[in-house]
Amino acid sequence: MNRRRSPIAVSPGPMERLLTPQEVAEWADRWIAAFPADRSGIHAEEYLWHIFSAERYPAKSKADARVAYECQRAVEFVVISNDRDEGFVTRSHPMTCSFSDWLVFPPNLAWTMAFTHEDGWLGPYFAQHVEYRELDRANRKLIAKQVQILEAKRKGWV
């Protein structure tokens, strides 16, 4: 069934590009593989973040999650709705989104932040990939490279 969607809002913006439904499904599959957990009996098919609320995958919650999330850096961020039907890529660290339940993560899935419609009671949740240190190091190298490229452009070298 096609339902009418409201325009997606994110802050800070802008969105770099919208993801196709196929891309959203692929990102959701990658996310599930990156954060493996026993999903049985916790309605994780409906709410991906239930792996955190049911303590099936280690995560920080509430204020601790927000602090951990605010410390993360990446060149770009992937955002997908929990419904797995909408998503986008942004270069800004998203703090709010018009999706009621949404996941944000860097393309290498070093970490994830799960914002929930139960915010304050259940969530938000912040979790790290089991290979977080290595993946975060790769993210920081990409950021350093991006800074070098921007500086070269500013100086007219590129």
NORMOTA-V195901 format. One record per residue. N is the residue number from 1. PSI is psi in degrees with one decimal (* if undefined). Layout:
N_PSI ; N_PSI
//
This chain:
1_131.5 ; 2_122.7 ; 3_149.7 ; 4_130.0 ; 5_145.1 ; 6_155.8 ; 7_144.1 ; 8_134.2 ; 9_137.3 ; 10_145.8 ; 11_133.1 ; 12_159.4 ; 13_-168.7 ; 14_172.7 ; 15_139.1 ; 16_-44.1 ; 17_150.5 ; 18_148.2 ; 19_146.9 ; 20_160.3 ; 21_-36.9 ; 22_-42.0 ; 23_-40.9 ; 24_-45.3 ; 25_-40.9 ; 26_-42.5 ; 27_-39.6 ; 28_-42.9 ; 29_-41.8 ; 30_-40.4 ; 31_-46.4 ; 32_-39.9 ; 33_-34.5 ; 34_-26.2 ; 35_69.4 ; 36_140.8 ; 37_160.7 ; 38_110.0 ; 39_2.2 ; 40_137.7 ; 41_9.5 ; 42_12.4 ; 43_34.6 ; 44_-17.4 ; 45_-27.8 ; 46_-42.3 ; 47_105.4 ; 48_-34.2 ; 49_-6.0 ; 50_-19.7 ; 51_-25.6 ; 52_-45.9 ; 53_-28.3 ; 54_5.7 ; 55_38.9 ; 56_-16.2 ; 57_133.8 ; 58_133.6 ; 59_153.0 ; 60_152.8 ; 61_163.2 ; 62_-128.3 ; 63_-38.7 ; 64_-38.0 ; 65_-43.8 ; 66_-42.5 ; 67_-46.0 ; 68_-42.6 ; 69_-43.9 ; 70_-19.3 ; 71_-10.1 ; 72_146.2 ; 73_148.9 ; 74_161.4 ; 75_-37.5 ; 76_162.9 ; 77_137.3 ; 78_133.6 ; 79_125.7 ; 80_147.7 ; 81_149.9 ; 82_-30.2 ; 83_-13.3 ; 84_33.0 ; 85_-7.6 ; 86_152.6 ; 87_169.6 ; 88_170.2 ; 89_139.8 ; 90_155.5 ; 91_-8.6 ; 92_146.4 ; 93_100.0 ; 94_131.9 ; 95_-29.0 ; 96_154.6 ; 97_152.6 ; 98_-7.3 ; 99_143.9 ; 100_-33.4 ; 101_126.9 ; 102_154.6 ; 103_141.5 ; 104_142.6 ; 105_157.9 ; 106_160.8 ; 107_-25.6 ; 108_4.4 ; 109_36.3 ; 110_-29.2 ; 111_170.0 ; 112_149.6 ; 113_128.3 ; 114_112.1 ; 115_133.9 ; 116_159.0 ; 117_-8.1 ; 118_20.5 ; 119_128.3 ; 120_-30.8 ; 121_-57.3 ; 122_102.8 ; 123_176.8 ; 124_171.5 ; 125_140.4 ; 126_129.7 ; 127_150.4 ; 128_145.6 ; 129_152.8 ; 130_-22.8 ; 131_35.8 ; 132_-48.1 ; 133_-47.9 ; 134_-44.2 ; 135_-38.9 ; 136_-38.4 ; 137_-42.3 ; 138_-40.7 ; 139_-43.1 ; 140_-33.0 ; 141_-41.0 ; 142_-39.6 ; 143_-45.1 ; 144_-41.5 ; 145_-42.2 ; 146_-40.8 ; 147_-42.2 ; 148_-42.2 ; 149_-44.9 ; 150_-39.6 ; 151_-41.1 ; 152_-41.0 ; 153_-41.2 ; 154_-35.9 ; 155_-3.4 ; 156_17.4 ; 157_-20.2 ; 158_*
//
